Amino acid sequence: MRFSNEVLDAHVSKMHSTSRVKNFISNAERWENTYAVQAGRRRIDEILLIEREGNSDFHNDFMRYVEAYEAVVSGNIGMRRFATYTRRKIKNDGAMAVILEHLDKPSKAYGLLFLWRNNRLDCAFENIIIDYHAAFPDDIRPHHLREAEERLRPAYMLMPPFSILRDRT
């Protein structure tokens, strides 16, 4: 079934993750729909341009979490450390795609344990999911919100509430 260009544009404009748009593009290529492929590529360019220009609140706040995480790691070892892999992924794929990928992978408890030992769970990337759960698409929102809360729940039971961006109380 072929969709009109307007319907395709409306569907693609609702996507906020480059990973979801890339899946859309691969399906469009399989169906040999060149307009859908072009619409997907335009949307990826739009997402990345908005983030580079600093017009995305989600991206800007996620970068604050990255910077706070880097500060904790740097303070622990006594020299400046950068989350280079995360920064590169954000630059290439966009913040939404990076955080969705982070939650789709099994939890790396050593990162959360490291932050917990340093009393800085407020720097955990899972917090951005809780703060911005409404920004996620409806079909994945409940799963990712539940995953973020489950990862943080055991640690937050032991800690007073912290906030890097918003008050969670």
N, C-alpha and C positions, 0 to 999 in steps of 0.2 A: 504494500500500500504506500503510495507516494503522498507526502504531505506538502502543502503549499509552502512557499518560501516564507510567508508571514508567520505561519505556525512554527516552522523550524527556527526562525529568528526569535520568536517569543520563548520557545523552549530553551534555546541556548542562552538567552539573556538571563535566565533564572539560575544558571549554573555559576557557582562562585569558587569552585575548585578546579584547577587546571587538570588534575588527574581525572576528574569526571568528564571534562571536556575532551581529553585525550581518548577516553573510552568511547565517547560519542563519535569522535572522528574515525576511530578504527572501525566502528560499526558502519559508519557512512561510507567508508572506503570499500568495505566488503559488499555493500549494496550498490556501489558505484554511483553514489549521489554526490556529484562534485559541488553543488551549492551547499549542502550540509557540511562538507569538509571545509569549504571556505568560511562558512559561518562559524564553525568551531575554531578555526585558526584565528579569525578576527576576535573571537571572545577571549582566547588565551592572551592575545596581544593587549586587549583592553584590561584584563585582570592584572597583568604584570605592569602595565603602564600606570594604572591607578595606584598600585603599591609603590612603584618607584617614585612617583610624585608625592607620596606621603598622604594621599587622600583616602586611605582605607584605615578606619579606626581599628579594625581587627588586626591588620598588619602592624600598625604602629604599636598597639598594646602587646602583641606577640613579641615584637622586637624588644620591648622593655623587659619581658620575661627572659629573653635570651641574654640581654645585657646583665640582668640581675644574676642569672645563673653563672655567667662568665665571672662576675665579681666574686661570687662565693667560691668558685673553683680557684680563682687567682689568689684570693686571700688565704686559702687553705695551704697552698704550696709556696706562697711568697713571691711569685712572679706572675706577670700578666699572661693569662691563657684565653684563647678565643674558641668559641664553638664554630669552628670553620666549616665543618660538614653541614651543620644546621643552617648557617648563613648562606652557604652555596646552594643548598636545596631551596631555601626561601627565594633566593634570587632567580633560580632557574624554573621553579615550579609554583611559587606563590605560597603564602603563609597557610592558607586553608588546606591546600594539598599536603603540606608538610605535617600539619597537626593531625589530619585524618590518617595519614600513613603511620604517624607515631602511635595512634590509638589502635590501629589495625594489627600492629605487631604485638607479640607477647610483651608483657611488662618487664622492663629491666629494673628489677628491684634495687640494684646497687645504686642507681642514680637517685631514687627516692630516699634510700637509706642514707646516702651521703648528705643530701639536703636536710634530712631529719636530724642527723648527728650535729649538723651545724645550725640547727634551729632556723632553717630557712625554707620550709616547705612552701612558703609563699612564692618561691621562684619556680616551682614545678610547672611544667608545661600543661599538665592536666587542669590547672586552675583556669586557663583561658577557655577551655571547653565549658566549664561551669559558668564563667562570666558571660560567655557569648553563645550559650546553647541555642538561643533563638535565631542566630545567624546561620545555623546549619540547615541543610535541606531536610524537609519533613521525613523523608524515608530513612534517613540515617541518624537523625537527632536523638531518638530515645536510646539507641544502642550506644552511641559514643558518650552521651551524658552519663549513662549507667556505668560504662567502663571507667570513665574518669573518676566518678564518685567512689567506685569500688577500689580503685587503686589508691586513692587518698584516704579513705575512711579509716583504716587501722592506724595510720600515722596521725591523722587529725584528732583522733580520740585522746591522744597523749599531749597535744599541743594547744596553747591558747590561740585564738584566731589571729592570723596575720593578714595583712592586705598590702599588696604591691600596687593595685589599681583601684579596687573598690572595697567597701566594707561588706564583709559576708555575714555580719551578725544580724 
